[in-house]
């Protein structure tokens, strides 16, 4: 066992060095300390080890702030919205990037700053790993079923990386499908200069990888909830199709999750989101080696449970407290350090030392509201209402919708999405997908007065500056200072 762990860590370090060894180029020439492909990739066990290392990278890549992937995406996306505040004076300096996203300050999107550098670097490093596996998997010996399982999981990881990249570094598909997306690298062959593929081309690649994985993983039984199986494929396909306004396919794939996974009970909902239950589709078991920053709860913790090292970052806005009034999901307590304010205990850090609790990544409730929205947008009002009511009736005391007016029902579904999923990282993506403005005001319970117009370029991260310098085919995104909003 120790030998296997050592091998996986060594491969991770080797592969990471290929990406970062020369001024953070997207891809670089092979470094002198690289191990020959013939040594590393000549058997299935070694390719599986690369896969395991890539899973680790997707959960928590180091060293680089904004590389703690599973948590950072949720916290960053939540900060962009108006329902949740970020602390004006973060307890830790490396939390400034979240505050900057919340305030739409330059540090939240500029090419030299945390978010643009950290997210780009981690995802392209993971993509390099997946390309290495995919370039070699068909040529190694081994049981075909196992090869299909490794290949299928690898395709899902690559698709998810590109799906995150294309949503962070360009506007939403519906308005920007002909615009520059991100470099589409589908081979491990060294390429120093790569132009940005169009948004439509990137989405086509994402869908191809997921559809291929759908076939390859049809019979795969994962060893734990941390692995990407057919359920994760269906979840991602539903979300991708929703973003593309392909309502029929979004409903089809969301239904596969909704009819398989039961909603957690309200008692489980109120338990703090650190213990997996029947609704979790993807999550990560906490170990004694994990840091508290690898769990959502630490970012919400103001010392409510007496634990050590609370981050003191996120609190509900007053208007959102009003929206949630009387709802059993309104999990608020008096703020421990600021009189008259409330803090949320939806995500509750329970332990003062590792393991701190499991980390949620995907849960089925999101697919309930995806299926409901997709059905409503196609005019299937009774079907949409019935699915929406499944969530509302599972939360005793929640407002139960009865309207069958199409526009009113869609708005009720989107509101329920906010109520059920707050803090779970949907805000940023919904603001872009639905082309919404962001309005924050002190009078409305936020920490500042702010008006961000529809399709603001502040919602799109700039390409990292070192990438622009090293890749002469790279085109930078518009600077919001000179071009405030998206131009068709």
C-alpha positions in Angstrom: 0.0 0.0 0.0 2.8 2.5 0.9 4.5 1.7 -2.4 1.3 2.4 -4.4 0.8 5.8 -2.7 4.4 6.8 -3.4 4.0 6.0 -7.1 0.8 8.1 -7.3 2.4 11.1 -5.7 5.5 10.8 -7.9 3.4 10.8 -11.0 1.4 13.8 -9.8 4.6 15.7 -9.3 6.0 14.7 -12.6 2.9 15.7 -14.5 2.5 18.9 -12.7 6.0 19.9 -13.5 5.2 19.5 -17.2 2.7 22.3 -16.9 4.4 24.7 -14.5 8.2 24.3 -15.2 8.5 27.2 -17.5 6.6 30.4 -16.4 3.2 28.7 -16.3 3.0 28.0 -20.0 -0.1 26.1 -21.0 2.0 23.4 -22.4 5.8 23.4 -22.5 8.6 21.3 -23.9 9.4 18.2 -21.9 11.6 19.0 -18.9 14.9 17.2 -18.3 13.6 15.5 -15.2 10.6 13.9 -16.9 10.3 10.2 -16.9 10.1 8.4 -20.3 6.6 7.6 -21.5 7.8 4.0 -22.0 8.4 3.7 -18.3 5.3 5.4 -17.0 2.6 4.5 -19.5 3.2 0.9 -20.6 0.7 -0.7 -18.3 -2.9 -0.2 -17.1 -1.9 0.1 -13.4 0.3 3.1 -14.1 -2.4 4.9 -16.1 -4.9 4.2 -13.3 -2.4 5.7 -10.9 -2.3 8.9 -13.0 -6.2 8.9 -12.8 -6.1 8.7 -9.1 -3.6 11.6 -8.9 -5.9 13.6 -11.2 -8.9 12.9 -8.9 -6.7 14.3 -6.0 -6.0 17.4 -8.1 -9.7 18.0 -8.8 -10.4 17.8 -5.1 -7.5 19.9 -3.7 -4.5 20.9 -5.8 -1.5 22.6 -4.2 0.4 24.8 -4.0 -1.6 27.8 -5.2 -4.4 29.8 -3.7 -7.6 29.2 -5.7 -6.5 25.7 -6.4 -8.6 24.0 -3.7 -11.0 23.1 -6.4 -14.0 21.4 -4.8 -14.4 24.1 -2.2 -13.2 27.2 -4.2 -15.7 26.9 -7.0 -18.6 26.8 -4.6 -17.3 29.7 -2.4 -16.3 31.9 -5.4 -19.6 31.4 -7.2 -21.5 32.1 -4.0 -19.6 35.3 -3.4 -20.5 36.7 -6.8 -24.2 36.6 -6.0 -26.2 39.0 -3.9 -27.8 36.6 -1.4 -24.7 36.0 0.6 -22.3 38.6 2.0 -18.6 38.3 2.3 -16.8 39.9 5.2 -15.4 43.3 4.5 -12.2 42.5 6.5 -11.5 38.8 5.9 -9.8 37.1 8.9 -7.2 35.6 6.6 -5.5 37.5 3.7 -5.9 34.7 1.2 -9.7 35.2 1.4 -9.4 38.6 -0.2 -10.1 37.0 -3.6 -13.6 36.0 -2.5 -14.3 39.4 -1.1 -13.1 40.9 -4.4 -15.5 38.7 -6.3 -18.3 39.8 -4.0 -17.4 43.4 -4.5 -16.6 43.0 -8.2 -13.2 44.6 -7.6 -10.4 44.1 -10.1 -8.7 41.5 -8.0 -11.6 39.2 -8.6 -11.0 38.9 -12.4 -7.7 40.6 -13.5 -5.1 38.4 -15.2 -2.5 38.8 -12.5 -4.7 37.8 -9.6 -5.6 34.7 -7.7 -8.8 33.5 -9.5 -7.7 33.8 -13.1 -4.3 32.2 -12.4 -5.2 29.5 -10.0 -8.3 28.1 -11.7 -6.7 28.1 -15.2 -3.5 26.4 -14.0 -5.2 23.7 -12.1 -7.7 22.8 -14.8 -5.2 22.7 -17.6 -2.8 20.6 -15.4 -5.7 18.1 -14.9 -6.4 18.2 -18.6 -2.8 17.4 -19.4 -3.1 14.3 -17.1 -6.3 13.2 -18.8 -4.8 13.6 -22.3 -1.8 11.5 -21.2 -4.2 8.7 -20.1 -6.3 8.9 -23.2 -3.3 8.9 -25.6 -2.0 5.7 -24.0 -5.0 3.7 -22.7 -5.9 1.9 -25.9 -2.3 0.7 -26.4 -1.7 -1.0 -23.0 -2.6 -4.5 -22.1 -5.2 -5.3 -19.6 -8.8 -6.3 -19.1 -11.0 -4.3 -21.5 -13.7 -3.7 -18.8 -11.1 -2.0 -16.6 -9.6 0.0 -19.5 -13.1 1.2 -20.3 -13.7 2.3 -16.7 -10.4 4.2 -16.6 -11.1 5.8 -20.0 -14.7 6.7 -19.1 -13.7 8.4 -15.8 -10.9 10.2 -17.5 -13.3 11.6 -20.2 -15.6 12.9 -17.5 -12.8 14.7 -15.7 -11.6 16.3 -18.9 -15.2 17.4 -19.8 -15.7 18.9 -16.3 -12.5 20.8 -16.5 -13.5 22.3 -19.9 -17.0 23.0 -18.7 -15.6 25.0 -15.7 -13.1 26.8 -17.9 -15.5 27.9 -20.6 -18.0 29.3 -18.0 -15.4 31.2 -16.1 -13.4 32.6 -19.0 -16.2 33.5 -21.4 -19.9 34.6 -21.3 -22.7 32.1 -21.5 -23.2 29.8 -24.5 -26.4 31.4 -25.7 -24.9 34.8 -26.4 -21.2 33.9 -26.9 -21.1 30.6 -28.8 -19.2 32.2 -31.7 -16.8 34.0 -29.4 -13.3 32.9 -28.4 -13.6 30.2 -25.7 -10.5 28.5 -24.3 -7.7 26.5 -26.0 -9.0 23.1 -26.7 -6.1 20.7 -26.0 -7.1 17.0 -26.7 -3.6 15.5 -26.9 -0.6 15.3 -24.6 1.7 16.2 -27.5 3.6 19.4 -26.6 2.0 22.5 -28.1 3.5 25.9 -27.2 1.1 28.1 -29.2 -2.6 27.3 -29.1 -5.4 29.6 -30.2 -8.7 29.8 -28.4 -11.4 27.5 -29.8 -14.9 29.0 -30.1 -17.3 28.5 -27.3 -19.4 26.2 -29.5 -16.4 24.0 -30.3 -15.5 23.7 -26.6 -19.1 22.7 -25.8 -19.1 20.2 -28.6 -16.0 18.6 -27.1 -17.5 18.6 -23.6 -20.6 16.8 -24.9 -18.6 14.3 -26.9 -16.5 13.3 -23.9 -19.6 13.0 -21.7 -21.5 11.0 -24.3 -18.5 8.6 -24.8 -18.2 8.2 -21.1 -21.9 7.5 -20.9 -21.3 4.3 -22.9 -18.0 3.4 -21.3 -19.3 3.7 -17.7 -22.7 1.9 -18.3 -21.7 -1.0 -16.0 -19.2 0.7 -13.7 -19.7 0.4 -10.0 -17.6 3.0 -8.2 -15.7 2.1 -5.0 -16.9 5.2 -3.2 -18.9 8.4 -3.7 -15.8 10.3 -4.7 -15.5 8.7 -8.1 -17.1 9.8 -11.4 -19.6 7.2 -12.5 -22.7 7.2 -14.8 -24.7 9.3 -12.3 -22.0 12.0 -12.4 -22.2 11.8 -16.2 -25.9 12.3 -16.2 -25.7 15.1 -13.7 -23.2 17.0 -15.8 -25.0 16.4 -19.1 -28.2 17.8 -17.5 -26.3 20.9 -16.4 -24.5 21.4 -19.7 -27.8 21.1 -21.7 -29.5 23.5 -19.3 -26.7 26.1 -19.9 -27.2 25.6 -23.6 -31.0 26.1 -23.3 -31.5 22.5 -24.6 -34.5 22.0 -22.4 -35.5 18.6 -23.7 -32.1 16.9 -23.1 -31.7 18.8 -19.8 -35.0 17.3 -18.6 -34.1 13.9 -19.8 -30.8 13.6 -18.0 -31.9 15.4 -14.8 -34.8 12.9 -14.6 -32.2 10.0 -14.4 -30.9 11.5 -11.2 -34.2 12.7 -9.8 -35.9 9.3 -10.1 -32.8 7.5 -8.6 -31.9 9.7 -5.6 -34.3 10.6 -2.8 -34.1 14.0 -1.2 -32.5 14.2 2.2 -34.8 14.7 5.1 -35.1 18.1 6.7 -33.3 16.7 9.7 -30.4 15.7 7.4 -30.5 19.1 5.7 -30.2 20.8 9.1 -27.3 18.6 10.2 -24.6 20.8 8.7 -23.7 19.2 5.4 -20.7 17.3 6.6 -22.2 13.8 6.6 -23.1 12.1 3.3 -26.6 10.8 2.9 -28.9 9.2 0.2 -29.1 12.5 -1.8 -25.4 13.0 -2.4 -24.3 12.2 -5.9 -20.6 13.1 -5.5 -18.6 14.0 -2.4 -15.3 13.4 -0.6 -14.6 11.6 2.6 -12.6 13.7 5.0 -9.5 12.1 6.5 -7.0 13.0 9.2 -4.7 14.3 6.5 -7.2 16.9 5.2 -7.1 20.6 6.2 -10.2 22.4 7.4 -10.1 24.5 4.3 -11.1 21.4 2.3 -14.7 21.7 3.7 -17.3 24.3 3.0 -18.2 24.7 6.7 -15.0 26.5 7.6 -15.9 29.5 5.3 -19.2 29.9 7.1 -17.9 29.3 10.6 -17.9 32.3 13.0 -17.1 30.0 16.0 -20.7 28.9 16.4 -19.7 25.4 17.4 -16.6 26.4 19.4 -14.2 25.0 16.8 -10.7 26.3 16.1 -9.8 28.6 13.2 -13.1 29.9 11.8 -12.7 31.7 8.5 -15.5 34.2 9.2 -16.2 34.9 5.6 -19.8 34.4 4.6 -23.1 35.6 6.0 -26.7 35.8 4.6 -27.8 39.2 3.3 -30.8 40.8 5.0 -33.0 40.5 1.9 -32.2 36.8 1.7 -33.1 36.4 5.4 -36.4 38.0 4.5 -36.9 35.7 1.6 -36.3 32.7 3.8 -38.5 33.8 6.7 -40.4 30.8 8.0 -38.6 28.3 5.9 -37.0 25.4 7.7 -33.9 25.9 5.6 -33.3 29.3 7.2 -30.6 28.0 9.4 -29.5 31.2 11.1 -28.2 32.0 14.6 -27.3 35.3 16.2 -23.9 36.5 14.9 -21.3 35.6 17.6 -19.2 38.7 16.9 -21.5 41.4 15.4 -24.5 42.4 17.4 -27.8 42.6 15.5 -26.6 40.4 12.6 -27.2 36.7 11.8 -24.8 34.0 10.8 -25.7 30.8 8.9 -25.2 27.3 10.2 -26.4 25.5 7.0 -22.7 24.4 6.8 -21.5 23.6 10.3 -18.0 22.8 11.2 -18.3 20.3 14.0 -14.8 19.1 14.8 -11.8 21.1 16.1 -9.4 18.7 14.4 -9.3 16.5 11.4 -11.3 14.8 10.0 -13.5 17.8 9.8 -16.4 16.2 7.9 -17.2 15.1 4.4 -17.2 17.5 1.5 -20.3 17.8 -0.7 -19.8 18.3 -4.5 -23.1 17.3 -6.2 -26.5 16.5 -4.8 -29.8 15.5 -6.4 -31.9 18.5 -5.3 -30.2 20.5 -8.0 -31.4 18.0 -10.6 -35.0 18.3 -9.3 -35.0 22.0 -10.0 -33.2 21.5 -13.3 -35.9 19.0 -14.4 -38.6 21.3 -13.2 -37.2 24.3 -15.0 -36.6 22.4 -18.2 -40.2 21.0 -18.2 -41.7 24.5 -17.5 -39.8 26.1 -20.3 -41.2 23.5 -22.7 -44.8 24.2 -21.5 -45.2 21.0 -19.4 -46.7 23.0 -16.5 -48.3 20.2 -14.4 -45.2 18.1 -14.7 -42.9 21.0 -13.6 -45.2 21.9 -10.7 -45.3 18.4 -9.4 -41.5 18.1 -9.4 -41.2 21.5 -7.7 -43.7 20.5 -5.1 -41.6 17.4 -4.3 -38.9 19.6 -2.9 -41.3 22.0 -1.1 -43.3 19.2 0.5 -40.0 17.6 1.7 -39.3 20.9 3.6 -42.2 21.2 6.1 -43.0 24.9 6.5 -41.7 26.0 3.1 -44.0 27.9 0.8 -45.7 25.5 -1.6 -46.3 26.8 -5.2 -49.6 26.2 -6.9 -49.5 28.4 -10.0 -49.5 26.9 -13.5 -48.8 30.2 -15.3 -45.6 29.5 -17.2 -43.7 32.6 -16.4 -44.8 32.7 -12.7 -43.9 29.0 -12.3 -40.4 29.4 -13.9 -39.8 32.3 -11.5 -41.0 30.1 -8.5 -38.6 27.3 -9.6 -35.7 29.7 -9.8 -36.5 31.1 -6.4 -36.8 27.6 -5.0 -33.4 26.8 -6.5 -31.9 29.8 -4.5 -33.7 28.7 -1.3 -32.7 25.0 -1.5 -29.2 25.4 -2.9 -27.8 28.6 -1.3 -24.1 28.5 -0.5 -23.6 25.5 -2.8 -22.0 27.5 -5.7 -24.8 28.1 -8.2 -25.0 31.9 -8.0 -22.3 32.9 -10.5 -23.3 30.4 -13.1 -27.0 31.3 -12.8 -26.2 35.0 -13.1 -24.4 34.3 -16.4 -26.8 31.7 -17.7 -29.9 33.7 -17.0 -28.3 37.0 -18.0 -29.2 38.7 -14.7 -27.9 42.0 -13.3 -26.4 42.0 -9.8 -27.8 44.5 -7.4 -26.3 45.0 -3.9 -27.1 47.7 -1.5 -26.6 48.6 2.2 -30.3 49.2 2.4 -31.0 45.7 1.2 -28.7 44.1 3.6 -25.4 43.9 1.7 -22.1 45.4 2.7 -22.0 47.9 -0.1 -23.9 49.7 -2.8 -23.3 48.0 -6.2 -25.0 47.7 -9.5 -23.5 45.2 -12.1 -25.3 45.3 -15.5 -26.5 42.3 -17.4 -23.6 40.5 -19.2 -20.9 42.5 -17.4 -17.4 41.7 -18.4 -16.6 41.7 -14.7 -18.3 38.3 -14.7 -15.6 36.9 -17.0 -12.1 36.1 -15.8 -9.2 37.5 -17.8 -6.7 35.0 -19.3 -3.7 34.8 -17.0 -1.0 37.3 -18.0 1.8 34.7 -18.2 -0.4 32.8 -20.7 -0.7 35.8 -22.9 3.0 36.4 -22.8 4.0 32.8 -23.6 1.3 31.9 -26.1 1.4 34.3 -29.0 -1.9 33.0 -30.4 -3.8 33.8 -27.3 -6.3 36.6 -27.4 -7.2 38.4 -24.1 -10.7 38.9 -22.9 -12.0 42.5 -22.9 -10.9 44.6 -19.9 -14.1 45.7 -18.0 -12.4 49.1 -17.3 -12.6 49.9 -21.0 -15.4 47.6 -22.3 -17.8 47.2 -19.4 -20.3 44.8 -21.0 -20.4 42.0 -23.5 -20.5 43.1 -27.2 -22.1 40.7 -29.7 
